Amino acid sequence: MDPQRSPNSAAGSGIELTQAQIVTLQALHARGYQIVAFPMYASHIGIRRGSCAALLAPLGNGTLEIYGTPGYMIGDNIAVRITEGPRSYFVWKKERLEATPERLAELATFTQDLETALLPRA
């Protein structure tokens, strides 16, 4: 362990987390999500499962919320979805990937499962 880092910081990010947020991340990991770093978004926690990813923002009340819109991965980056005419694509810089029904279904399941996992527990 790095003596300069708090034991309550997100892996490699320096983001300070509450015990409740750590428990939430552990629960996400148990559901098959990986905690990943996205250097462009250093103040957020990256979460990934399969080919989908999202950013989580720690809130002052000890919870985590989805920041922005979950997306499909192109390489090591979260792509955004765009629509051109009748077709949709996931785009990262000059790379593009067709938003097929299978990819859209995977992203919808990822998003719904993540939202459910982040609901407050009694």
Sine and cosine of phi, psi and omega as CSV:
sin_phi,cos_phi,sin_psi,cos_psi,sin_omega,cos_omega
0.00,0.00,0.65,-0.76,0.02,-1.00
-0.97,0.26,0.85,-0.53,-0.04,-1.00
-0.91,0.41,-0.30,0.95,0.01,-1.00
-0.99,0.12,-0.29,0.96,-0.04,-1.00
-0.99,-0.17,0.63,-0.78,0.07,-1.00
-0.95,0.31,0.55,-0.84,0.07,-1.00
-0.92,0.40,-0.22,0.98,0.01,-1.00
-0.98,-0.19,0.36,0.93,0.05,-1.00
-0.99,-0.17,0.53,-0.85,0.02,-1.00
-0.91,0.41,0.60,-0.80,-0.09,-1.00
-0.75,0.66,0.89,-0.45,0.11,-0.99
0.95,0.30,0.04,1.00,-0.12,-0.99
-0.95,-0.30,-0.43,0.90,-0.09,-1.00
0.98,0.20,0.07,1.00,0.04,-1.00
-0.97,0.25,0.82,-0.58,0.02,-1.00
-0.98,0.18,0.76,-0.65,-0.02,-1.00
-0.87,-0.50,0.52,-0.85,0.11,-0.99
-0.99,0.15,0.24,-0.97,0.05,-1.00
-0.87,0.50,-0.62,0.78,0.01,-1.00
-0.89,0.45,-0.64,0.77,0.03,-1.00
-0.92,0.39,-0.61,0.79,0.05,-1.00
-0.90,0.44,-0.68,0.74,0.03,-1.00
-0.88,0.48,-0.66,0.75,0.04,-1.00
-0.88,0.47,-0.70,0.72,0.03,-1.00
-0.90,0.44,-0.62,0.79,0.05,-1.00
-0.90,0.43,-0.64,0.77,0.03,-1.00
-0.91,0.41,-0.63,0.78,0.06,-1.00
-0.89,0.45,-0.68,0.73,0.03,-1.00
-0.87,0.50,-0.67,0.75,0.02,-1.00
-0.90,0.44,-0.41,0.91,0.04,-1.00
-1.00,0.02,0.12,0.99,0.06,-1.00
0.99,-0.14,0.09,1.00,0.04,-1.00
-1.00,0.07,0.57,-0.82,0.10,-1.00
-0.97,-0.25,0.64,-0.77,0.12,-0.99
-1.00,0.03,0.84,-0.55,-0.05,-1.00
-0.77,-0.64,0.37,-0.93,0.04,-1.00
-0.98,-0.21,0.73,-0.69,0.15,-0.99
-0.90,-0.44,0.99,-0.17,-0.11,-0.99
-0.78,0.62,-0.51,0.86,0.01,-1.00
-0.94,0.35,-0.30,0.95,-0.05,-1.00
-0.82,-0.57,0.83,0.55,-0.12,-0.99
-0.89,0.46,-0.36,0.93,-0.01,-1.00
-1.00,-0.03,0.15,0.99,0.02,-1.00
-0.80,-0.60,0.30,-0.95,0.03,-1.00
-0.98,-0.20,0.80,-0.60,0.06,-1.00
-1.00,0.07,0.62,-0.78,0.03,-1.00
-0.71,-0.70,0.68,-0.73,-0.09,-1.00
-0.63,-0.78,0.59,-0.81,0.16,-0.99
-0.54,-0.84,0.81,-0.58,-0.06,-1.00
0.89,0.46,-0.76,-0.64,-0.02,-1.00
-0.99,-0.15,0.21,0.98,-0.05,-1.00
-0.90,-0.43,0.44,-0.90,-0.01,-1.00
-0.48,-0.88,0.32,-0.95,0.05,-1.00
-0.50,-0.86,0.27,-0.96,0.10,-0.99
-0.95,-0.30,0.65,-0.76,0.06,-1.00
-0.91,-0.41,0.66,-0.75,0.04,-1.00
-0.94,-0.34,0.82,-0.58,0.09,-1.00
-0.96,0.29,0.73,-0.68,0.01,-1.00
-0.97,-0.24,0.39,-0.92,-0.03,-1.00
-0.89,0.45,-0.35,0.94,-0.01,-1.00
-1.00,0.06,0.14,0.99,0.06,-1.00
1.00,0.01,0.15,0.99,0.02,-1.00
-0.95,-0.31,0.06,-1.00,0.10,-1.00
-0.83,-0.55,0.58,-0.81,0.09,-1.00
-0.74,-0.67,0.42,-0.91,0.04,-1.00
-0.94,0.35,0.77,-0.64,0.03,-1.00
-0.98,-0.20,0.84,-0.55,-0.02,-1.00
0.96,0.28,-0.52,-0.85,-0.05,-1.00
-0.89,-0.46,0.77,-0.64,0.10,-1.00
-0.84,0.55,0.48,-0.88,-0.05,-1.00
-0.63,-0.78,0.07,-1.00,0.02,-1.00
-1.00,-0.07,0.58,-0.81,-0.04,-1.00
-0.99,0.10,0.69,-0.72,0.23,-0.97
-0.85,-0.53,0.94,-0.34,-0.11,-0.99
0.90,0.43,-0.80,-0.60,0.01,-1.00
-0.98,-0.21,0.36,0.93,-0.10,-0.99
-0.82,-0.57,0.52,-0.85,0.08,-1.00
-0.99,0.12,0.87,-0.49,0.01,-1.00
-1.00,0.01,0.42,-0.91,0.08,-1.00
-0.98,-0.19,0.43,-0.90,0.00,-1.00
-1.00,-0.10,0.75,-0.67,0.07,-1.00
-0.79,-0.61,0.35,-0.94,0.06,-1.00
-0.84,-0.54,0.76,-0.65,0.08,-1.00
-0.82,-0.58,0.95,-0.31,-0.06,-1.00
0.88,0.47,-0.74,-0.67,-0.04,-1.00
-0.99,0.11,-0.06,1.00,-0.09,-1.00
-0.92,-0.38,0.50,-0.87,0.06,-1.00
-0.89,-0.45,0.50,-0.87,-0.01,-1.00
-0.66,-0.75,0.42,-0.91,0.23,-0.97
-0.98,-0.19,0.76,-0.66,-0.13,-0.99
-0.78,-0.63,0.70,-0.72,0.17,-0.98
-0.72,-0.70,0.92,-0.39,-0.07,-1.00
0.78,0.63,-0.88,-0.48,-0.04,-1.00
-1.00,-0.09,-0.01,1.00,0.02,-1.00
-1.00,0.01,0.59,-0.81,0.02,-1.00
-0.60,-0.80,0.54,-0.84,-0.04,-1.00
-0.70,-0.72,0.77,-0.64,-0.03,-1.00
-0.89,0.45,0.68,-0.73,0.04,-1.00
-1.00,0.08,0.98,0.18,-0.02,-1.00
-0.94,0.33,0.31,-0.95,0.06,-1.00
-0.83,0.56,-0.59,0.81,0.02,-1.00
-0.91,0.41,-0.69,0.72,0.01,-1.00
-0.92,0.39,-0.65,0.76,0.03,-1.00
-0.91,0.42,-0.62,0.79,0.04,-1.00
-0.92,0.40,-0.67,0.74,0.03,-1.00
-0.88,0.48,-0.69,0.73,0.00,-1.00
-0.92,0.40,-0.65,0.76,0.01,-1.00
-0.90,0.44,-0.68,0.74,0.03,-1.00
-0.91,0.42,-0.70,0.71,0.04,-1.00
-0.83,0.56,-0.76,0.65,-0.05,-1.00
-0.90,0.44,-0.72,0.70,-0.01,-1.00
-0.90,0.43,-0.70,0.71,0.03,-1.00
-0.88,0.47,-0.65,0.76,0.00,-1.00
-0.92,0.40,-0.69,0.72,0.03,-1.00
-0.87,0.49,-0.67,0.74,0.03,-1.00
-0.89,0.45,-0.68,0.73,-0.02,-1.00
-0.91,0.42,-0.43,0.90,-0.03,-1.00
-1.00,0.00,-0.06,1.00,0.03,-1.00
-0.89,0.45,0.58,-0.82,0.03,-1.00
-0.86,0.50,0.60,-0.80,0.04,-1.00
-0.98,-0.17,0.57,-0.82,0.01,-1.00
-0.99,0.15,0.00,0.00,0.00,0.00
